């Protein structure tokens, strides 16, 4: 149910799912190798899993306190930061896989 909840109610999970579909279509069109598909699949799965964990951290923090707490904000910011770091890494991985194929 968590995946369904994330896919239907979490804006950022929806965004990453749409991005994943675009990457899959472009990967099919580009003709990726088996190893490249393994890497792309792992990156997509990890990105969505990390986004779901970020949403879970936000829910737990909100459950514990509705007040403005510095530690609560830090927990949310750290989880969002982890998503940002992996998003940047994912984009770099995508460029390393796709650009050489497109520039040939």
N, CA, C and O of each residue as an XYZ file, in Angstrom:
416
protein
N       0.810     -1.201      0.000
C       0.000      0.000      0.000
C       0.853      1.265      0.000
O       0.422      2.296     -0.516
N       2.048      1.204      0.567
C       2.896      2.391      0.616
C       3.279      2.889     -0.759
O       3.303      4.095     -1.006
N       3.579      1.960     -1.659
C       3.948      2.354     -3.017
C       2.757      3.005     -3.713
O       2.903      4.022     -4.390
N       1.587      2.414     -3.543
C       0.374      2.966     -4.166
C       0.076      4.343     -3.583
O      -0.256      5.276     -4.315
N       0.195      4.465     -2.264
C      -0.031      5.772     -1.633
C       0.950      6.806     -2.188
O       0.555      7.913     -2.555
N       2.212      6.441     -2.246
C       3.211      7.365     -2.765
C       2.945      7.754     -4.206
O       3.068      8.921     -4.578
N       2.577      6.768     -5.018
C       2.353      7.023     -6.446
C       1.108      7.851     -6.702
O       1.030      8.556     -7.708
N       0.139      7.778     -5.811
C      -1.117      8.494     -6.038
C      -1.225      9.807     -5.268
O      -1.983     10.694     -5.661
N      -0.474      9.940     -4.174
C      -0.681     11.118     -3.320
C       0.544     11.980     -3.079
O       0.427     13.101     -2.585
N       1.710     11.472     -3.420
C       2.938     12.241     -3.172
C       3.407     12.896     -4.469
O       3.770     12.208     -5.423
N       3.398     14.213     -4.497
C       3.757     14.966     -5.694
C       5.149     14.592     -6.200
O       5.328     14.387     -7.401
N       6.124     14.501     -5.318
C       7.490     14.211     -5.752
C       7.642     12.786     -6.260
O       8.417     12.542     -7.185
N       6.920     11.845     -5.673
C       6.963     10.464     -6.174
C       6.356     10.424     -7.571
O       6.885      9.760     -8.462
N       5.252     11.131     -7.762
C       4.643     11.203     -9.098
C       5.634     11.769    -10.106
O       5.765     11.250    -11.215
N       6.327     12.825     -9.722
C       7.311     13.441    -10.609
C       8.380     12.433    -11.008
O       8.727     12.321    -12.184
N       8.901     11.697    -10.023
C       9.961     10.726    -10.313
C       9.441      9.561    -11.149
O      10.182      9.016    -11.967
N       8.202      9.178    -10.963
C       7.622      8.119    -11.796
C       7.487      8.578    -13.249
O       7.781      7.819    -14.173
N       7.049      9.803    -13.444
C       6.956     10.340    -14.808
C       8.356     10.430    -15.425
O       8.552     10.063    -16.583
N       9.317     10.916    -14.652
C      10.696     11.001    -15.144
C      11.222      9.610    -15.497
O      11.924      9.445    -16.495
N      10.884      8.611    -14.681
C      11.315      7.239    -14.955
C      10.736      6.736    -16.272
O      11.435      6.086    -17.049
N       9.477      7.029    -16.523
C       8.842      6.612    -17.779
C       9.541      7.268    -18.957
O       9.792      6.618    -19.972
N       9.856      8.547    -18.831
C      10.567      9.259    -19.898
C      11.929      8.613    -20.140
O      12.312      8.390    -21.289
N      12.658      8.313    -19.077
C      13.986      7.699    -19.208
C      13.874      6.319    -19.856
O      14.703      5.963    -20.694
N      12.875      5.551    -19.482
C      12.689      4.221    -20.072
C      12.399      4.328    -21.566
O      12.969      3.586    -22.366
N      11.521      5.243    -21.938
C      11.196      5.423    -23.363
C      12.432      5.883    -24.135
O      12.733      5.352    -25.204
N      13.142      6.866    -23.595
C      14.348      7.365    -24.269
C      15.421      6.277    -24.301
O      16.147      6.163    -25.289
N      15.533      5.486    -23.250
C      16.493      4.387    -23.227
C      16.173      3.347    -24.279
O      17.076      2.833    -24.940
N      14.912      3.034    -24.441
C      14.485      2.081    -25.474
C      14.812      2.639    -26.851
O      15.340      1.933    -27.710
N      14.491      3.924    -27.053
C      14.748      4.585    -28.336
C      16.253      4.655    -28.628
O      16.673      4.510    -29.776
N      17.050      4.874    -27.593
C      18.494      5.009    -27.743
C      19.174      3.658    -27.977
O      20.234      3.597    -28.601
N      18.573      2.583    -27.482
C      19.168      1.259    -27.637
C      20.244      0.981    -26.609
O      21.389      0.694    -26.956
N      19.873      1.067    -25.344
C      20.837      0.825    -24.266
C      21.268     -0.638    -24.224
O      20.530     -1.533    -24.633
N      22.477     -0.855    -23.723
C      22.987     -2.212    -23.527
C      22.367     -2.815    -22.270
O      21.715     -2.116    -21.493
N      22.572     -4.099    -22.080
C      22.036     -4.758    -20.890
C      22.600     -4.137    -19.608
O      21.859     -3.900    -18.654
N      23.889     -3.879    -19.588
C      24.508     -3.260    -18.406
C      23.932     -1.867    -18.155
O      23.674     -1.499    -17.009
N      23.732     -1.103    -19.206
C      23.150      0.233    -19.048
C      21.731      0.145    -18.502
O      21.341      0.964    -17.669
N      20.949     -0.838    -18.960
C      19.594     -1.035    -18.425
C      19.638     -1.412    -16.950
O      18.795     -0.969    -16.171
N      20.606     -2.220    -16.566
C      20.745     -2.589    -15.146
C      21.016     -1.341    -14.311
O      20.415     -1.146    -13.254
N      21.916     -0.508    -14.790
C      22.252      0.729    -14.060
C      21.040      1.657    -13.999
O      20.723      2.185    -12.933
N      20.368      1.861    -15.116
C      19.194      2.752    -15.162
C      18.097      2.223    -14.241
O      17.471      2.995    -13.514
N      17.861      0.912    -14.269
C      16.829      0.315    -13.417
C      17.163      0.513    -11.940
O      16.288      0.844    -11.140
N      18.427      0.309    -11.584
C      18.847      0.497    -10.190
C      18.690      1.959     -9.765
O      18.225      2.236     -8.659
N      19.072      2.881    -10.628
C      18.966      4.312    -10.301
C      17.501      4.710    -10.127
O      17.161      5.431     -9.189
N      16.632      4.242    -11.028
C      15.203      4.559    -10.921
C      14.639      3.985     -9.618
O      13.944      4.685     -8.881
N      14.931      2.733     -9.339
C      14.402      2.092     -8.125
C      14.898      2.800     -6.866
O      14.123      3.047     -5.943
N      16.173      3.120     -6.830
C      16.726      3.803     -5.658
C      16.147      5.206     -5.488
O      15.896      5.649     -4.367
N      15.938      5.898     -6.600
C      15.381      7.255     -6.518
C      13.967      7.228     -5.951
O      13.628      8.024     -5.074
N      13.149      6.315     -6.451
C      11.771      6.223     -5.963
C      11.751      5.755     -4.517
O      10.974      6.267     -3.711
N      12.600      4.785     -4.180
C      12.667      4.304     -2.793
C      13.099      5.433     -1.854
O      12.544      5.580     -0.765
N      14.069      6.214     -2.264
C      14.539      7.321     -1.425
C      13.460      8.379     -1.254
O      13.308      8.947     -0.172
N      12.716      8.642     -2.309
C      11.616      9.610     -2.215
C      10.526      9.095     -1.268
O       9.955      9.871     -0.501
N      10.239      7.806     -1.318
C       9.257      7.218     -0.391
C       9.755      7.316      1.057
O       8.975      7.598      1.966
N      11.049      7.085      1.266
C      11.609      7.216      2.620
C      11.536      8.663      3.100
O      11.261      8.912      4.274
N      11.778      9.608      2.210
C      11.663     11.015      2.565
C      10.237     11.337      3.013
O      10.033     12.026      4.013
N       9.264     10.837      2.272
C       7.863     11.059      2.649
C       7.568     10.420      4.009
O       6.832     10.982      4.821
N       8.143      9.249      4.247
C       7.926      8.570      5.536
C       8.515      9.385      6.686
O       7.893      9.513      7.741
N       9.711      9.935      6.485
C      10.331     10.768      7.524
C       9.450     11.977      7.807
O       9.242     12.334      8.966
N       8.940     12.600      6.772
C       8.068     13.755      6.967
C       6.828     13.379      7.769
O       6.421     14.127      8.658
N       6.224     12.234      7.471
C       5.024     11.795      8.197
C       5.335     11.525      9.670
O       4.574     11.916     10.555
N       6.450     10.861      9.919
C       6.808     10.538     11.309
C       7.077     11.822     12.090
O       6.630     11.961     13.228
N       7.792     12.744     11.493
C       8.069     14.014     12.171
C       6.761     14.749     12.459
O       6.570     15.273     13.556
N       5.863     14.788     11.480
C       4.574     15.452     11.687
C       3.743     14.744     12.753
O       2.984     15.390     13.476
N       3.877     13.438     12.855
C       3.144     12.676     13.866
C       3.654     12.997     15.268
O       2.879     13.072     16.222
N       4.952     13.184     15.378
C       5.565     13.427     16.681
C       5.285     14.841     17.175
O       5.024     15.047     18.360
N       5.337     15.814     16.271
C       5.123     17.191     16.707
C       4.518     18.034     15.594
O       4.897     17.899     14.430
N       3.595     18.886     15.944
C       3.036     19.857     15.012
C       3.645     21.238     15.254
O       3.443     22.164     14.469
N       4.388     21.359     16.343
C       5.034     22.628     16.677
C       6.302     22.803     15.844
O       6.857     21.843     15.309
N       6.740     24.051     15.753
C       8.013     24.317     15.074
C       9.140     23.911     16.020
O       9.374     24.541     17.051
N       9.817     22.852     15.640
C      10.939     22.340     16.425
C      12.177     22.323     15.536
O      12.118     21.814     14.416
N      13.276     22.858     16.001
C      14.495     22.856     15.184
C      14.921     21.441     14.759
O      15.328     21.235     13.616
N      14.829     20.483     15.660
C      15.231     19.112     15.307
C      14.285     18.489     14.288
O      14.719     17.728     13.424
N      13.006     18.804     14.382
C      12.034     18.287     13.408
C      12.354     18.849     12.026
O      12.335     18.120     11.034
N      12.644     20.133     11.963
C      13.007     20.754     10.683
C      14.293     20.146     10.140
O      14.398     19.888      8.941
N      15.264     19.917     11.004
C      16.519     19.319     10.566
C      16.299     17.918     10.001
O      16.895     17.556      8.986
N      15.443     17.127     10.658
C      15.162     15.766     10.175
C      14.560     15.818      8.775
O      14.968     15.062      7.892
N      13.598     16.703      8.572
C      12.979     16.845      7.245
C      13.989     17.351      6.215
O      14.039     16.856      5.089
N      14.789     18.336      6.610
C      15.787     18.887      5.693
C      16.846     17.856      5.314
O      17.281     17.802      4.164
N      17.262     17.038      6.283
C      18.259     16.009      5.999
C      17.710     14.964      5.025
O      18.406     14.550      4.098
N      16.473     14.545      5.237
C      15.862     13.566      4.332
C      15.711     14.153      2.928
O      15.986     13.477      1.937
N      15.280     15.395      2.848
C      15.154     16.050      1.544
C      16.533     16.235      0.904
O      16.672     16.120     -0.314
N      17.534     16.516      1.707
C      18.895     16.653      1.197
C      19.409     15.355      0.597
O      20.102     15.367     -0.420
N      19.070     14.239      1.225
C      19.475     12.933      0.684
C      18.858     12.712     -0.696
O      19.514     12.204     -1.605
N      17.600     13.097     -0.842
C      16.930     12.978     -2.144
C      17.624     13.873     -3.166
O      17.853     13.456     -4.301
N      17.957     15.085     -2.774
C      18.624     16.012     -3.687
C      19.978     15.464     -4.132
O      20.300     15.511     -5.320
N      20.767     14.950     -3.208
C      22.081     14.401     -3.550
C      21.934     13.268     -4.561
O      22.669     13.215     -5.547
N      20.986     12.361     -4.318
C      20.826     11.237     -5.241
C      20.218     11.692     -6.566
O      20.511     11.105     -7.608
N      19.388     12.713     -6.544
C      18.848     13.257     -7.793
C      19.971     13.799     -8.670
O      19.984     13.564     -9.878
N      20.900     14.513     -8.073
C      22.035     15.053     -8.827
C      22.895     13.911     -9.362
O      23.300     13.925    -10.525
N      23.172     12.921     -8.508
C      23.954     11.764     -8.952
C      23.244     11.030    -10.083
O      23.888     10.583    -11.031
N      21.924     10.901     -9.990
C      21.142     10.228    -11.033
C      21.244     10.978    -12.359
O      21.389     10.367    -13.417
N      21.167     12.282    -12.293
C      21.285     13.086    -13.510
C      22.668     12.912    -14.134
O      22.785     12.794    -15.354
N      23.695     12.895    -13.323
C      25.053     12.702    -13.837
C      25.188     11.315    -14.468
O      25.761     11.179    -15.548
N      24.665     10.288    -13.801
C      24.701      8.933    -14.355
C      23.969      8.893    -15.695
O      24.455      8.300    -16.657
N      22.799      9.527    -15.752
C      22.046      9.574    -17.000
C      22.839     10.244    -18.111
O      22.861      9.756    -19.241
N      23.486     11.354    -17.799
C      24.303     12.039    -18.801
C      25.470     11.171    -19.261
O      25.792     11.136    -20.449
N      26.101     10.473    -18.322
C      27.226      9.604    -18.681
C      26.795      8.445    -19.577
O      27.573      7.979    -20.409
N      25.569      7.983    -19.409
C      25.066      6.884    -20.235
C      24.548      7.388    -21.576
O      24.874      6.820    -22.618
N      23.744      8.451    -21.560
C      23.064      8.887    -22.780
C      23.899      9.785    -23.692
O      23.867      9.606    -24.910
N      24.635     10.733    -23.149
C      25.352     11.698    -23.986
C      26.299     11.050    -25.001
O      26.276     11.432    -26.171
N      27.123     10.092    -24.600
C      28.014      9.486    -25.603
C      27.236      8.844    -26.764
O      27.700      8.864    -27.904
N      26.079      8.287    -26.481
C      25.284      7.658    -27.534
C      24.661      8.704    -28.467
O      24.529      8.472    -29.669
N      24.285      9.839    -27.913
C      23.635     10.884    -28.703
C      24.647     11.711    -29.494
O      24.319     12.261    -30.546
N      25.863     11.797    -28.992
C      26.873     12.641    -29.642
C      27.635     11.911    -30.736
O      28.429     12.529    -31.445
N      27.415     10.623    -30.889
C      28.115      9.854    -31.930
C      27.533     10.125    -33.287
O      27.997      9.565    -34.281
